[in-house]
């Protein structure tokens, strides 16, 4: 006998992906994200990711797809997740507070023309919002990946991919779907 929870969650996933697929404006913003990353990489700029929890894992995953490879055996692209240095993260969280962990590193690493991909399912994570503020000060492009209404990030991002859901797991699943699609578009344009 199949557990009904399994079928329910798969149905929920399919519904969210269908809503995503039918949102033409969101598809256009996804394409705009890919084009923006292509331009940044062409100009020797960095793409820096940030997020918490599952979004941190997604940020690290997507950064690895760019800096390692996706489908193609090709030169690496400069992409990094801002949380991967645990000594830095714990020291800054201890000394300055967790709300500053991304902003402080972005202050050191970010330059004019770089891209920040800020990931927060609610769009309201204080440390992500602080990173966006620093990115703005450094004239970086800000791409937000959020849920339904985008939260506070909605008005702060140049490009917003707000998945049409309020359910955190479904949002994160769609962030990875969109992120993988963007990786493929970038690779095809730069290296095929």
C-alpha positions in Angstrom: 0.0 0.0 0.0 1.3 3.4 -0.9 1.5 6.0 1.9 -0.9 8.8 1.0 1.6 11.4 2.3 4.0 10.4 -0.5 1.3 10.9 -3.2 0.2 14.2 -1.6 3.7 15.7 -1.5 4.4 14.6 -5.1 1.1 16.2 -6.2 2.0 19.4 -4.3 5.3 19.5 -6.1 3.7 18.9 -9.5 1.2 21.7 -8.8 3.9 24.2 -7.8 6.0 23.3 -10.9 2.9 23.7 -13.1 2.2 27.1 -11.6 5.8 28.0 -12.2 5.6 26.8 -15.8 2.5 28.8 -16.5 4.0 32.1 -15.1 5.4 33.7 -18.3 6.6 36.8 -16.4 8.6 34.5 -14.1 10.0 32.6 -17.1 11.2 35.9 -18.6 12.9 36.9 -15.3 14.6 33.5 -15.2 15.9 34.2 -18.8 17.0 37.6 -17.6 18.9 36.0 -14.7 20.7 33.8 -17.1 21.6 36.6 -19.5 22.8 38.7 -16.5 25.1 35.9 -15.3 26.5 35.4 -18.8 27.4 39.1 -19.0 29.0 39.0 -15.6 31.1 36.0 -16.4 32.1 37.4 -19.8 33.3 40.6 -18.0 35.4 38.6 -15.5 33.0 39.3 -12.6 32.0 37.0 -9.7 28.6 35.5 -8.8 28.2 35.2 -5.1 25.4 33.3 -3.4 23.9 33.5 0.1 21.1 31.8 2.0 20.3 30.0 5.3 19.6 26.3 6.0 18.2 24.6 2.9 18.8 27.8 0.9 22.5 27.7 2.0 22.7 24.2 0.7 21.0 25.3 -2.6 23.4 28.3 -2.8 26.4 26.1 -2.4 25.1 23.6 -4.9 24.5 26.2 -7.6 27.8 27.9 -7.0 29.5 24.5 -7.5 27.6 24.0 -10.8 29.2 27.2 -12.1 32.7 26.9 -10.5 33.0 23.1 -11.2 30.8 22.2 -14.2 27.2 21.4 -15.1 26.9 19.4 -18.2 30.0 20.5 -20.1 33.7 19.9 -19.5 34.7 23.6 -19.6 36.8 26.2 -17.7 35.5 27.1 -14.2 33.4 30.2 -13.6 33.9 32.4 -10.5 31.0 31.5 -8.3 31.0 31.1 -4.5 28.6 30.6 -1.6 29.3 33.1 1.1 28.8 30.6 4.0 31.3 27.9 3.2 34.1 29.1 5.5 32.9 27.8 8.8 35.7 29.5 10.8 34.8 32.8 9.3 31.0 32.2 9.8 31.3 31.2 13.4 33.7 34.0 14.3 31.7 36.8 12.7 28.4 35.4 14.1 30.0 35.4 17.6 31.7 38.8 17.3 29.2 40.8 15.2 26.0 38.8 15.2 24.6 36.3 12.7 22.8 39.1 10.8 26.2 40.4 9.6 27.8 37.1 8.4 27.1 37.7 4.7 27.3 41.5 4.6 30.8 41.5 6.2 32.2 39.0 3.7 30.5 40.8 0.8 32.1 44.0 1.9 35.5 42.3 1.4 34.7 40.3 -1.7 32.1 42.2 -3.7 33.0 44.6 -6.5 31.2 46.8 -9.0 29.5 44.6 -11.6 29.5 41.4 -9.5 26.3 39.6 -8.9 24.7 38.6 -5.6 22.2 35.7 -5.8 20.2 36.1 -2.5 18.2 33.1 -1.6 15.4 33.2 1.1 12.1 31.3 0.9 10.4 34.0 2.9 12.4 36.9 1.5 12.8 38.2 5.0 16.1 36.8 6.3 17.9 39.6 8.1 21.4 38.5 7.1 20.3 38.1 3.4 18.7 41.6 3.5 21.9 43.0 5.0 23.9 41.4 2.2 21.6 43.0 -0.4 22.2 46.4 1.2 26.0 45.9 0.9 25.6 44.7 -2.7 23.6 47.8 -3.5 26.4 50.0 -2.0 28.9 48.2 -4.2 26.9 48.6 -7.4 26.4 44.8 -7.7 23.4 43.3 -9.5 21.1 41.6 -7.0 19.1 38.5 -8.0 16.6 37.3 -5.4 15.2 33.8 -5.2 12.2 33.7 -2.9 8.7 32.4 -2.4 5.2 33.7 -3.3 5.3 37.4 -2.6 9.1 37.9 -2.2 8.8 39.3 1.3 11.0 42.3 2.0 13.4 41.3 -0.8 10.7 41.9 -3.5 11.5 45.7 -3.7 15.2 45.3 -3.2 16.2 43.0 -6.1 17.0 43.8 -9.7 15.6 40.4 -10.7 13.2 38.4 -8.5 12.4 34.7 -9.0 9.6 34.3 -6.6 8.3 30.8 -6.8 4.4 30.7 -6.6 4.2 28.9 -3.3 4.3 29.5 0.5 5.5 26.0 1.2 9.3 26.1 2.0 10.2 22.6 0.6 8.3 23.3 -2.7 10.0 26.7 -3.0 13.4 25.1 -2.5 12.7 22.4 -5.0 11.8 25.0 -7.6 14.8 27.1 -6.8 17.0 24.2 -7.7 15.0 23.6 -10.9 15.3 27.2 -12.0 19.0 27.3 -10.9 19.8 24.2 -12.9 18.1 25.7 -16.0 20.1 28.9 -15.6 23.3 26.9 -15.3 22.5 25.1 -18.6 21.6 28.3 -20.4 24.9 29.9 -19.2 27.0 26.9 -20.1 25.4 26.6 -23.6 25.9 30.3 -24.3 29.5 30.6 -23.0 31.0 27.3 -24.1 29.0 25.5 -26.8 
